[in-house]
Amino acid sequence: MLPDHLTTGTHVALDFGISNTDVVAAVNGELHYWHQPYKGDPDAALIRDILAVQGIELSQLERLTVTGGRHKLLPAEMDGCPVVSIGEMEAIGRGGQVLAIRAGLTADTPIMVVSAGSGTAVLFAHNNTYRHVTGTAVGGGTMLGLARLLVGTTNPQEIDDLALQGSANHVDLTLGDVITGEVGNLPVDATAVHFGRIARGDTTPTPADYAAAITSMVAQTIALVATAAAPGAGASHVVITGHMGDMASIRHIAKLVGHFYHTPIIVPDYAGYATALGALFSPPSHLT
């Protein structure tokens, strides 16, 4: 269900990230999603090129909403179209809420919204309150850097495919390896030491095993930071956004963490477009 102000005409929101520019357009009440690799600081020519992918002209927009990166470099108007800036924290939080509602939560559910990009930010979102709570320097950039060193690729799809074929336990030490039993409700095959088996020198992991260990470490770190912060912030659920949510290996591990730590973790469809979606859904009072 779209807000009334998006049901007619053409409205576009752009989120300028470090790696990608994510775009969501509402065209006569229908949403369209696309992205393109980062191509430098935004200007009118770049915006026109991005819109042309979907056959949209800047001059036909009701408004263009922008967030992320260096979006404040853009003027207040281009080709007669008003350009509206939305703060990134608000866009992340509202985007998480929109996707959480689509996943079945009620509109007034207090949530932690995780923006899993190159690094990771964790926000509290409830109604129209958005507050940065914590974060970690571990994120997609960490995954790509380690994958370059250990797997020989920085292609997320290749990393994901390999991770699903490999076993992190050929790289990590489990609880069963170090204390021979469970800890609380954690099973014996839960990770005890990331990359700990490598230190022992008694294993020869494959590239797939390394990919599995990398995605497991990154997903566990992100999910643990968010679930640890949720009770103190008053949140009942965690919603992970960002293109890392496109990866099945990341989704699987994150949801396991939520299960074991009794905080439901949702990785919704279109997680990678959450920030652009949050900017698009900003109420009309923000867009004047």
ChimeraX commands (.cxc) that place a marker at each C-alpha (Angstrom):
marker #1 position 0.00,0.00,0.00 radius 0.5
marker #1 position 1.47,3.32,-1.13 radius 0.5
marker #1 position 0.99,6.66,0.62 radius 0.5
marker #1 position -1.58,8.84,-1.13 radius 0.5
marker #1 position 1.03,11.24,-2.48 radius 0.5
marker #1 position 2.71,8.42,-4.44 radius 0.5
marker #1 position -0.37,6.96,-6.13 radius 0.5
marker #1 position -0.37,9.33,-9.10 radius 0.5
marker #1 position 2.36,10.87,-11.21 radius 0.5
marker #1 position 6.04,9.93,-11.19 radius 0.5
marker #1 position 8.16,10.17,-8.05 radius 0.5
marker #1 position 11.76,8.99,-7.73 radius 0.5
marker #1 position 14.13,8.53,-4.79 radius 0.5
marker #1 position 17.86,7.91,-5.05 radius 0.5
marker #1 position 20.24,6.63,-2.39 radius 0.5
marker #1 position 23.86,7.43,-3.22 radius 0.5
marker #1 position 26.02,4.74,-1.64 radius 0.5
marker #1 position 29.74,4.08,-1.69 radius 0.5
marker #1 position 29.38,1.20,-4.15 radius 0.5
marker #1 position 25.96,1.64,-5.77 radius 0.5
marker #1 position 23.24,4.17,-6.41 radius 0.5
marker #1 position 19.90,2.58,-5.54 radius 0.5
marker #1 position 16.73,3.89,-7.14 radius 0.5
marker #1 position 13.04,3.42,-6.39 radius 0.5
marker #1 position 10.40,5.02,-8.59 radius 0.5
marker #1 position 6.65,5.24,-8.07 radius 0.5
marker #1 position 5.03,5.56,-11.49 radius 0.5
marker #1 position 1.26,5.96,-11.30 radius 0.5
marker #1 position 1.20,3.90,-8.12 radius 0.5
marker #1 position 3.54,1.12,-9.28 radius 0.5
marker #1 position 7.02,0.71,-7.78 radius 0.5
marker #1 position 10.13,0.10,-9.88 radius 0.5
marker #1 position 13.58,-0.77,-8.49 radius 0.5
marker #1 position 17.02,-0.58,-10.06 radius 0.5
marker #1 position 20.60,0.31,-9.25 radius 0.5
marker #1 position 23.85,1.14,-10.95 radius 0.5
marker #1 position 27.49,1.19,-9.83 radius 0.5
marker #1 position 28.83,4.36,-8.23 radius 0.5
marker #1 position 30.04,6.76,-10.94 radius 0.5
marker #1 position 31.16,9.78,-8.97 radius 0.5
marker #1 position 29.57,12.75,-7.24 radius 0.5
marker #1 position 25.95,13.35,-8.26 radius 0.5
marker #1 position 25.03,16.07,-10.73 radius 0.5
marker #1 position 22.22,16.70,-13.20 radius 0.5
marker #1 position 23.87,14.71,-16.00 radius 0.5
marker #1 position 24.31,11.66,-13.77 radius 0.5
marker #1 position 20.69,11.89,-12.58 radius 0.5
marker #1 position 19.45,12.02,-16.17 radius 0.5
marker #1 position 21.49,8.92,-17.04 radius 0.5
marker #1 position 20.14,7.01,-14.04 radius 0.5
marker #1 position 16.53,7.88,-14.87 radius 0.5
marker #1 position 16.98,7.05,-18.55 radius 0.5
marker #1 position 17.44,3.37,-17.62 radius 0.5
marker #1 position 13.67,3.26,-17.01 radius 0.5
marker #1 position 12.76,5.76,-19.70 radius 0.5
marker #1 position 12.05,8.51,-17.17 radius 0.5
marker #1 position 12.92,12.16,-17.76 radius 0.5
marker #1 position 13.87,14.47,-14.92 radius 0.5
marker #1 position 11.45,17.13,-16.14 radius 0.5
marker #1 position 8.44,14.79,-15.82 radius 0.5
marker #1 position 8.92,14.09,-12.10 radius 0.5
marker #1 position 6.62,15.44,-9.43 radius 0.5
marker #1 position 9.70,15.51,-7.22 radius 0.5
marker #1 position 13.08,13.86,-6.81 radius 0.5
marker #1 position 14.02,12.76,-3.30 radius 0.5
marker #1 position 17.69,12.12,-2.55 radius 0.5
marker #1 position 19.66,10.72,0.37 radius 0.5
marker #1 position 22.98,9.10,1.19 radius 0.5
marker #1 position 26.55,9.89,0.22 radius 0.5
marker #1 position 27.11,13.37,-1.20 radius 0.5
marker #1 position 23.48,14.04,-2.11 radius 0.5
marker #1 position 23.66,17.55,-0.66 radius 0.5
marker #1 position 25.79,18.59,-3.63 radius 0.5
marker #1 position 22.61,18.65,-5.71 radius 0.5
marker #1 position 20.70,21.92,-6.18 radius 0.5
marker #1 position 17.15,22.46,-4.92 radius 0.5
marker #1 position 15.78,22.21,-8.46 radius 0.5
marker #1 position 16.85,20.58,-11.72 radius 0.5
marker #1 position 15.02,20.83,-15.05 radius 0.5
marker #1 position 12.06,22.31,-13.20 radius 0.5
marker #1 position 11.87,19.35,-10.81 radius 0.5
marker #1 position 12.10,20.03,-7.06 radius 0.5
marker #1 position 14.95,18.12,-5.39 radius 0.5
marker #1 position 14.31,17.22,-1.75 radius 0.5
marker #1 position 17.03,16.06,0.65 radius 0.5
marker #1 position 16.20,13.46,3.32 radius 0.5
marker #1 position 18.63,12.68,6.13 radius 0.5
marker #1 position 20.15,9.24,5.79 radius 0.5
marker #1 position 19.25,8.06,9.29 radius 0.5
marker #1 position 15.59,8.91,8.72 radius 0.5
marker #1 position 15.60,7.28,5.28 radius 0.5
marker #1 position 17.17,4.09,6.65 radius 0.5
marker #1 position 14.75,3.93,9.56 radius 0.5
marker #1 position 11.63,4.61,7.53 radius 0.5
marker #1 position 12.72,2.20,4.82 radius 0.5
marker #1 position 13.17,-0.52,7.41 radius 0.5
marker #1 position 9.68,0.19,8.71 radius 0.5
marker #1 position 8.13,0.01,5.24 radius 0.5
marker #1 position 9.73,-3.37,4.57 radius 0.5
marker #1 position 8.90,-4.65,8.06 radius 0.5
marker #1 position 5.22,-3.87,7.49 radius 0.5
marker #1 position 5.35,-5.73,4.18 radius 0.5
marker #1 position 6.88,-8.67,6.06 radius 0.5
marker #1 position 3.94,-8.76,8.46 radius 0.5
marker #1 position 4.79,-6.47,11.37 radius 0.5
marker #1 position 2.37,-3.76,12.47 radius 0.5
marker #1 position 3.15,-0.12,11.77 radius 0.5
marker #1 position 3.75,0.66,15.45 radius 0.5
marker #1 position 6.20,-2.19,16.13 radius 0.5
marker #1 position 9.49,-0.84,17.59 radius 0.5
marker #1 position 12.36,-2.26,15.55 radius 0.5
marker #1 position 16.11,-2.14,15.15 radius 0.5
marker #1 position 16.98,-1.35,11.54 radius 0.5
marker #1 position 20.36,-2.60,10.40 radius 0.5
marker #1 position 21.89,-0.84,7.41 radius 0.5
marker #1 position 24.38,-3.44,6.23 radius 0.5
marker #1 position 26.49,-1.65,3.67 radius 0.5
marker #1 position 30.27,-1.38,3.43 radius 0.5
marker #1 position 30.12,-0.94,7.19 radius 0.5
marker #1 position 27.10,-1.39,9.42 radius 0.5
marker #1 position 24.83,1.10,11.20 radius 0.5
marker #1 position 22.10,0.07,13.64 radius 0.5
marker #1 position 19.12,2.37,14.28 radius 0.5
marker #1 position 16.07,2.29,16.49 radius 0.5
marker #1 position 12.84,3.06,14.62 radius 0.5
marker #1 position 9.41,3.56,16.16 radius 0.5
marker #1 position 6.63,5.58,14.56 radius 0.5
marker #1 position 8.43,8.77,13.42 radius 0.5
marker #1 position 11.37,8.43,15.81 radius 0.5
marker #1 position 14.71,7.37,14.30 radius 0.5
marker #1 position 17.81,7.15,16.46 radius 0.5
marker #1 position 21.28,5.82,15.75 radius 0.5
marker #1 position 22.14,3.30,18.46 radius 0.5
marker #1 position 25.31,1.48,17.48 radius 0.5
marker #1 position 27.12,-0.15,14.59 radius 0.5
marker #1 position 30.24,-1.97,13.56 radius 0.5
marker #1 position 33.02,-1.49,11.03 radius 0.5
marker #1 position 32.36,-5.08,9.95 radius 0.5
marker #1 position 30.14,-5.16,6.87 radius 0.5
marker #1 position 30.12,-5.72,3.15 radius 0.5
marker #1 position 33.49,-4.04,2.72 radius 0.5
marker #1 position 34.98,-6.48,5.22 radius 0.5
marker #1 position 33.50,-9.39,3.30 radius 0.5
marker #1 position 34.86,-8.17,-0.03 radius 0.5
marker #1 position 38.32,-7.43,1.36 radius 0.5
marker #1 position 38.70,-10.84,2.96 radius 0.5
marker #1 position 37.26,-12.55,-0.10 radius 0.5
marker #1 position 39.82,-10.84,-2.31 radius 0.5
marker #1 position 42.61,-12.16,-0.09 radius 0.5
marker #1 position 41.31,-15.67,0.53 radius 0.5
marker #1 position 38.91,-16.53,-2.27 radius 0.5
marker #1 position 40.21,-14.47,-5.18 radius 0.5
marker #1 position 37.01,-12.59,-5.99 radius 0.5
marker #1 position 35.08,-9.51,-4.93 radius 0.5
marker #1 position 31.91,-10.52,-6.77 radius 0.5
marker #1 position 29.16,-10.89,-4.14 radius 0.5
marker #1 position 27.25,-13.48,-6.19 radius 0.5
marker #1 position 30.37,-15.63,-6.59 radius 0.5
marker #1 position 31.12,-15.33,-2.86 radius 0.5
marker #1 position 27.55,-16.31,-2.00 radius 0.5
marker #1 position 27.52,-19.29,-4.37 radius 0.5
marker #1 position 30.81,-20.57,-2.94 radius 0.5
marker #1 position 29.71,-19.98,0.65 radius 0.5
marker #1 position 26.64,-22.15,0.12 radius 0.5
marker #1 position 28.89,-24.97,-1.11 radius 0.5
marker #1 position 31.54,-24.73,1.63 radius 0.5
marker #1 position 31.75,-25.38,5.36 radius 0.5
marker #1 position 32.80,-22.69,7.82 radius 0.5
marker #1 position 33.70,-25.45,10.28 radius 0.5
marker #1 position 36.73,-26.28,8.13 radius 0.5
marker #1 position 38.02,-22.80,9.05 radius 0.5
marker #1 position 36.42,-22.01,12.42 radius 0.5
marker #1 position 36.43,-23.79,15.77 radius 0.5
marker #1 position 33.06,-24.82,17.20 radius 0.5
marker #1 position 31.93,-25.05,20.81 radius 0.5
marker #1 position 32.36,-28.79,20.52 radius 0.5
marker #1 position 36.01,-28.28,19.58 radius 0.5
marker #1 position 36.89,-26.10,22.54 radius 0.5
marker #1 position 34.64,-27.04,25.45 radius 0.5
marker #1 position 33.04,-30.31,24.30 radius 0.5
marker #1 position 29.49,-29.16,24.96 radius 0.5
marker #1 position 26.71,-26.64,24.64 radius 0.5
marker #1 position 26.69,-23.12,26.10 radius 0.5
marker #1 position 23.22,-22.05,27.17 radius 0.5
marker #1 position 20.97,-22.74,24.22 radius 0.5
marker #1 position 23.82,-22.64,21.69 radius 0.5
marker #1 position 24.45,-26.02,20.01 radius 0.5
marker #1 position 27.81,-27.77,19.95 radius 0.5
marker #1 position 28.34,-26.82,16.30 radius 0.5
marker #1 position 27.97,-23.08,17.00 radius 0.5
marker #1 position 31.04,-20.98,16.22 radius 0.5
marker #1 position 33.45,-20.57,19.12 radius 0.5
marker #1 position 36.45,-19.03,17.33 radius 0.5
marker #1 position 36.30,-17.51,13.87 radius 0.5
marker #1 position 39.26,-18.78,11.80 radius 0.5
marker #1 position 40.51,-20.62,14.87 radius 0.5
marker #1 position 41.09,-23.89,13.02 radius 0.5
marker #1 position 43.50,-22.11,10.69 radius 0.5
marker #1 position 45.65,-21.15,13.68 radius 0.5
marker #1 position 45.94,-24.83,14.62 radius 0.5
marker #1 position 47.28,-25.65,11.19 radius 0.5
marker #1 position 45.41,-28.93,10.92 radius 0.5
marker #1 position 43.13,-28.07,8.00 radius 0.5
marker #1 position 43.33,-27.27,4.31 radius 0.5
marker #1 position 40.21,-25.26,3.50 radius 0.5
marker #1 position 38.89,-24.86,-0.03 radius 0.5
marker #1 position 37.91,-21.47,-1.47 radius 0.5
marker #1 position 34.30,-22.44,-0.76 radius 0.5
marker #1 position 35.16,-23.10,2.90 radius 0.5
marker #1 position 36.82,-19.70,3.16 radius 0.5
marker #1 position 33.79,-18.04,1.56 radius 0.5
marker #1 position 31.50,-19.78,4.05 radius 0.5
marker #1 position 33.69,-18.69,6.97 radius 0.5
marker #1 position 33.83,-15.09,5.77 radius 0.5
marker #1 position 30.09,-14.73,5.28 radius 0.5
marker #1 position 29.43,-16.50,8.58 radius 0.5
marker #1 position 31.73,-14.17,10.52 radius 0.5
marker #1 position 30.30,-11.04,8.92 radius 0.5
marker #1 position 26.67,-12.12,9.32 radius 0.5
marker #1 position 27.17,-13.24,12.92 radius 0.5
marker #1 position 28.90,-10.00,13.86 radius 0.5
marker #1 position 26.18,-7.82,12.35 radius 0.5
marker #1 position 23.35,-9.87,13.83 radius 0.5
marker #1 position 24.93,-10.10,17.28 radius 0.5
marker #1 position 25.51,-6.34,17.47 radius 0.5
marker #1 position 21.87,-5.71,16.57 radius 0.5
marker #1 position 20.33,-8.34,18.86 radius 0.5
marker #1 position 22.49,-7.18,21.77 radius 0.5
marker #1 position 21.30,-3.60,21.32 radius 0.5
marker #1 position 17.61,-4.39,20.78 radius 0.5
marker #1 position 16.46,-4.97,24.40 radius 0.5
marker #1 position 18.02,-1.79,25.75 radius 0.5
marker #1 position 16.52,0.25,22.92 radius 0.5
marker #1 position 13.09,-1.29,23.44 radius 0.5
marker #1 position 12.91,-3.05,20.07 radius 0.5
marker #1 position 11.17,-6.39,19.59 radius 0.5
marker #1 position 12.50,-7.26,16.12 radius 0.5
marker #1 position 15.57,-6.65,13.97 radius 0.5
marker #1 position 15.23,-5.77,10.28 radius 0.5
marker #1 position 18.35,-6.13,8.15 radius 0.5
marker #1 position 18.56,-3.87,5.10 radius 0.5
marker #1 position 21.21,-3.32,2.46 radius 0.5
marker #1 position 22.36,-5.44,-0.46 radius 0.5
marker #1 position 24.05,-7.94,1.83 radius 0.5
marker #1 position 20.51,-9.14,2.41 radius 0.5
marker #1 position 20.49,-10.32,-1.21 radius 0.5
marker #1 position 22.92,-13.10,-0.23 radius 0.5
marker #1 position 21.36,-16.39,0.88 radius 0.5
marker #1 position 24.41,-17.25,2.99 radius 0.5
marker #1 position 24.08,-13.99,4.95 radius 0.5
marker #1 position 20.32,-14.38,5.41 radius 0.5
marker #1 position 20.66,-17.93,6.74 radius 0.5
marker #1 position 23.27,-17.11,9.39 radius 0.5
marker #1 position 21.59,-13.87,10.49 radius 0.5
marker #1 position 18.27,-15.63,11.06 radius 0.5
marker #1 position 20.00,-18.37,13.07 radius 0.5
marker #1 position 21.51,-15.74,15.36 radius 0.5
marker #1 position 18.07,-14.24,15.89 radius 0.5
marker #1 position 16.68,-17.67,16.75 radius 0.5
marker #1 position 19.35,-18.50,19.32 radius 0.5
marker #1 position 19.22,-15.06,20.93 radius 0.5
marker #1 position 15.41,-14.86,21.01 radius 0.5
marker #1 position 15.14,-11.75,18.85 radius 0.5
marker #1 position 13.41,-12.31,15.50 radius 0.5
marker #1 position 15.52,-11.13,12.59 radius 0.5
marker #1 position 13.78,-10.23,9.34 radius 0.5
marker #1 position 15.67,-9.95,6.06 radius 0.5
marker #1 position 12.90,-8.63,3.80 radius 0.5
marker #1 position 12.51,-8.66,0.05 radius 0.5
marker #1 position 14.09,-5.58,-1.58 radius 0.5
marker #1 position 16.34,-5.14,1.47 radius 0.5
marker #1 position 18.94,-3.46,-0.72 radius 0.5
marker #1 position 16.54,-0.67,-1.64 radius 0.5
marker #1 position 15.35,0.13,1.88 radius 0.5
marker #1 position 17.08,3.52,2.19 radius 0.5
marker #1 position 15.81,4.74,-1.18 radius 0.5
marker #1 position 12.36,3.40,-0.30 radius 0.5
marker #1 position 12.45,5.27,3.02 radius 0.5
marker #1 position 13.28,8.50,1.21 radius 0.5
marker #1 position 10.49,7.93,-1.30 radius 0.5
marker #1 position 7.93,7.26,1.45 radius 0.5
marker #1 position 8.82,10.40,3.40 radius 0.5
marker #1 position 5.57,12.25,4.16 radius 0.5
marker #1 position 4.61,15.32,2.12 radius 0.5
marker #1 position 5.42,17.61,5.06 radius 0.5
marker #1 position 9.09,16.73,4.44 radius 0.5
marker #1 position 8.86,17.46,0.77 radius 0.5
marker #1 position 7.99,21.11,0.64 radius 0.5
marker link #1:1,2 radius 0.2
marker link #1:2,3 radius 0.2
marker link #1:3,4 radius 0.2
marker link #1:4,5 radius 0.2
marker link #1:5,6 radius 0.2
marker link #1:6,7 radius 0.2
marker link #1:7,8 radius 0.2
marker link #1:8,9 radius 0.2
marker link #1:9,10 radius 0.2
marker link #1:10,11 radius 0.2
marker link #1:11,12 radius 0.2
marker link #1:12,13 radius 0.2
marker link #1:13,14 radius 0.2
marker link #1:14,15 radius 0.2
marker link #1:15,16 radius 0.2
marker link #1:16,17 radius 0.2
marker link #1:17,18 radius 0.2
marker link #1:18,19 radius 0.2
marker link #1:19,20 radius 0.2
marker link #1:20,21 radius 0.2
marker link #1:21,22 radius 0.2
marker link #1:22,23 radius 0.2
marker link #1:23,24 radius 0.2
marker link #1:24,25 radius 0.2
marker link #1:25,26 radius 0.2
marker link #1:26,27 radius 0.2
marker link #1:27,28 radius 0.2
marker link #1:28,29 radius 0.2
marker link #1:29,30 radius 0.2
marker link #1:30,31 radius 0.2
marker link #1:31,32 radius 0.2
marker link #1:32,33 radius 0.2
marker link #1:33,34 radius 0.2
marker link #1:34,35 radius 0.2
marker link #1:35,36 radius 0.2
marker link #1:36,37 radius 0.2
marker link #1:37,38 radius 0.2
marker link #1:38,39 radius 0.2
marker link #1:39,40 radius 0.2
marker link #1:40,41 radius 0.2
marker link #1:41,42 radius 0.2
marker link #1:42,43 radius 0.2
marker link #1:43,44 radius 0.2
marker link #1:44,45 radius 0.2
marker link #1:45,46 radius 0.2
marker link #1:46,47 radius 0.2
marker link #1:47,48 radius 0.2
marker link #1:48,49 radius 0.2
marker link #1:49,50 radius 0.2
marker link #1:50,51 radius 0.2
marker link #1:51,52 radius 0.2
marker link #1:52,53 radius 0.2
marker link #1:53,54 radius 0.2
marker link #1:54,55 radius 0.2
marker link #1:55,56 radius 0.2
marker link #1:56,57 radius 0.2
marker link #1:57,58 radius 0.2
marker link #1:58,59 radius 0.2
marker link #1:59,60 radius 0.2
marker link #1:60,61 radius 0.2
marker link #1:61,62 radius 0.2
marker link #1:62,63 radius 0.2
marker link #1:63,64 radius 0.2
marker link #1:64,65 radius 0.2
marker link #1:65,66 radius 0.2
marker link #1:66,67 radius 0.2
marker link #1:67,68 radius 0.2
marker link #1:68,69 radius 0.2
marker link #1:69,70 radius 0.2
marker link #1:70,71 radius 0.2
marker link #1:71,72 radius 0.2
marker link #1:72,73 radius 0.2
marker link #1:73,74 radius 0.2
marker link #1:74,75 radius 0.2
marker link #1:75,76 radius 0.2
marker link #1:76,77 radius 0.2
marker link #1:77,78 radius 0.2
marker link #1:78,79 radius 0.2
marker link #1:79,80 radius 0.2
marker link #1:80,81 radius 0.2
marker link #1:81,82 radius 0.2
marker link #1:82,83 radius 0.2
marker link #1:83,84 radius 0.2
marker link #1:84,85 radius 0.2
marker link #1:85,86 radius 0.2
marker link #1:86,87 radius 0.2
marker link #1:87,88 radius 0.2
marker link #1:88,89 radius 0.2
marker link #1:89,90 radius 0.2
marker link #1:90,91 radius 0.2
marker link #1:91,92 radius 0.2
marker link #1:92,93 radius 0.2
marker link #1:93,94 radius 0.2
marker link #1:94,95 radius 0.2
marker link #1:95,96 radius 0.2
marker link #1:96,97 radius 0.2
marker link #1:97,98 radius 0.2
marker link #1:98,99 radius 0.2
marker link #1:99,100 radius 0.2
marker link #1:100,101 radius 0.2
marker link #1:101,102 radius 0.2
marker link #1:102,103 radius 0.2
marker link #1:103,104 radius 0.2
marker link #1:104,105 radius 0.2
marker link #1:105,106 radius 0.2
marker link #1:106,107 radius 0.2
marker link #1:107,108 radius 0.2
marker link #1:108,109 radius 0.2
marker link #1:109,110 radius 0.2
marker link #1:110,111 radius 0.2
marker link #1:111,112 radius 0.2
marker link #1:112,113 radius 0.2
marker link #1:113,114 radius 0.2
marker link #1:114,115 radius 0.2
marker link #1:115,116 radius 0.2
marker link #1:116,117 radius 0.2
marker link #1:117,118 radius 0.2
marker link #1:118,119 radius 0.2
marker link #1:119,120 radius 0.2
marker link #1:120,121 radius 0.2
marker link #1:121,122 radius 0.2
marker link #1:122,123 radius 0.2
marker link #1:123,124 radius 0.2
marker link #1:124,125 radius 0.2
marker link #1:125,126 radius 0.2
marker link #1:126,127 radius 0.2
marker link #1:127,128 radius 0.2
marker link #1:128,129 radius 0.2
marker link #1:129,130 radius 0.2
marker link #1:130,131 radius 0.2
marker link #1:131,132 radius 0.2
marker link #1:132,133 radius 0.2
marker link #1:133,134 radius 0.2
marker link #1:134,135 radius 0.2
marker link #1:135,136 radius 0.2
marker link #1:136,137 radius 0.2
marker link #1:137,138 radius 0.2
marker link #1:138,139 radius 0.2
marker link #1:139,140 radius 0.2
marker link #1:140,141 radius 0.2
marker link #1:141,142 radius 0.2
marker link #1:142,143 radius 0.2
marker link #1:143,144 radius 0.2
marker link #1:144,145 radius 0.2
marker link #1:145,146 radius 0.2
marker link #1:146,147 radius 0.2
marker link #1:147,148 radius 0.2
marker link #1:148,149 radius 0.2
marker link #1:149,150 radius 0.2
marker link #1:150,151 radius 0.2
marker link #1:151,152 radius 0.2
marker link #1:152,153 radius 0.2
marker link #1:153,154 radius 0.2
marker link #1:154,155 radius 0.2
marker link #1:155,156 radius 0.2
marker link #1:156,157 radius 0.2
marker link #1:157,158 radius 0.2
marker link #1:158,159 radius 0.2
marker link #1:159,160 radius 0.2
marker link #1:160,161 radius 0.2
marker link #1:161,162 radius 0.2
marker link #1:162,163 radius 0.2
marker link #1:163,164 radius 0.2
marker link #1:164,165 radius 0.2
marker link #1:165,166 radius 0.2
marker link #1:166,167 radius 0.2
marker link #1:167,168 radius 0.2
marker link #1:168,169 radius 0.2
marker link #1:169,170 radius 0.2
marker link #1:170,171 radius 0.2
marker link #1:171,172 radius 0.2
marker link #1:172,173 radius 0.2
marker link #1:173,174 radius 0.2
marker link #1:174,175 radius 0.2
marker link #1:175,176 radius 0.2
marker link #1:176,177 radius 0.2
marker link #1:177,178 radius 0.2
marker link #1:178,179 radius 0.2
marker link #1:179,180 radius 0.2
marker link #1:180,181 radius 0.2
marker link #1:181,182 radius 0.2
marker link #1:182,183 radius 0.2
marker link #1:183,184 radius 0.2
marker link #1:184,185 radius 0.2
marker link #1:185,186 radius 0.2
marker link #1:186,187 radius 0.2
marker link #1:187,188 radius 0.2
marker link #1:188,189 radius 0.2
marker link #1:189,190 radius 0.2
marker link #1:190,191 radius 0.2
marker link #1:191,192 radius 0.2
marker link #1:192,193 radius 0.2
marker link #1:193,194 radius 0.2
marker link #1:194,195 radius 0.2
marker link #1:195,196 radius 0.2
marker link #1:196,197 radius 0.2
marker link #1:197,198 radius 0.2
marker link #1:198,199 radius 0.2
marker link #1:199,200 radius 0.2
marker link #1:200,201 radius 0.2
marker link #1:201,202 radius 0.2
marker link #1:202,203 radius 0.2
marker link #1:203,204 radius 0.2
marker link #1:204,205 radius 0.2
marker link #1:205,206 radius 0.2
marker link #1:206,207 radius 0.2
marker link #1:207,208 radius 0.2
marker link #1:208,209 radius 0.2
marker link #1:209,210 radius 0.2
marker link #1:210,211 radius 0.2
marker link #1:211,212 radius 0.2
marker link #1:212,213 radius 0.2
marker link #1:213,214 radius 0.2
marker link #1:214,215 radius 0.2
marker link #1:215,216 radius 0.2
marker link #1:216,217 radius 0.2
marker link #1:217,218 radius 0.2
marker link #1:218,219 radius 0.2
marker link #1:219,220 radius 0.2
marker link #1:220,221 radius 0.2
marker link #1:221,222 radius 0.2
marker link #1:222,223 radius 0.2
marker link #1:223,224 radius 0.2
marker link #1:224,225 radius 0.2
marker link #1:225,226 radius 0.2
marker link #1:226,227 radius 0.2
marker link #1:227,228 radius 0.2
marker link #1:228,229 radius 0.2
marker link #1:229,230 radius 0.2
marker link #1:230,231 radius 0.2
marker link #1:231,232 radius 0.2
marker link #1:232,233 radius 0.2
marker link #1:233,234 radius 0.2
marker link #1:234,235 radius 0.2
marker link #1:235,236 radius 0.2
marker link #1:236,237 radius 0.2
marker link #1:237,238 radius 0.2
marker link #1:238,239 radius 0.2
marker link #1:239,240 radius 0.2
marker link #1:240,241 radius 0.2
marker link #1:241,242 radius 0.2
marker link #1:242,243 radius 0.2
marker link #1:243,244 radius 0.2
marker link #1:244,245 radius 0.2
marker link #1:245,246 radius 0.2
marker link #1:246,247 radius 0.2
marker link #1:247,248 radius 0.2
marker link #1:248,249 radius 0.2
marker link #1:249,250 radius 0.2
marker link #1:250,251 radius 0.2
marker link #1:251,252 radius 0.2
marker link #1:252,253 radius 0.2
marker link #1:253,254 radius 0.2
marker link #1:254,255 radius 0.2
marker link #1:255,256 radius 0.2
marker link #1:256,257 radius 0.2
marker link #1:257,258 radius 0.2
marker link #1:258,259 radius 0.2
marker link #1:259,260 radius 0.2
marker link #1:260,261 radius 0.2
marker link #1:261,262 radius 0.2
marker link #1:262,263 radius 0.2
marker link #1:263,264 radius 0.2
marker link #1:264,265 radius 0.2
marker link #1:265,266 radius 0.2
marker link #1:266,267 radius 0.2
marker link #1:267,268 radius 0.2
marker link #1:268,269 radius 0.2
marker link #1:269,270 radius 0.2
marker link #1:270,271 radius 0.2
marker link #1:271,272 radius 0.2
marker link #1:272,273 radius 0.2
marker link #1:273,274 radius 0.2
marker link #1:274,275 radius 0.2
marker link #1:275,276 radius 0.2
marker link #1:276,277 radius 0.2
marker link #1:277,278 radius 0.2
marker link #1:278,279 radius 0.2
marker link #1:279,280 radius 0.2
marker link #1:280,281 radius 0.2
marker link #1:281,282 radius 0.2
marker link #1:282,283 radius 0.2
marker link #1:283,284 radius 0.2
marker link #1:284,285 radius 0.2
marker link #1:285,286 radius 0.2
marker link #1:286,287 radius 0.2
marker link #1:287,288 radius 0.2
view
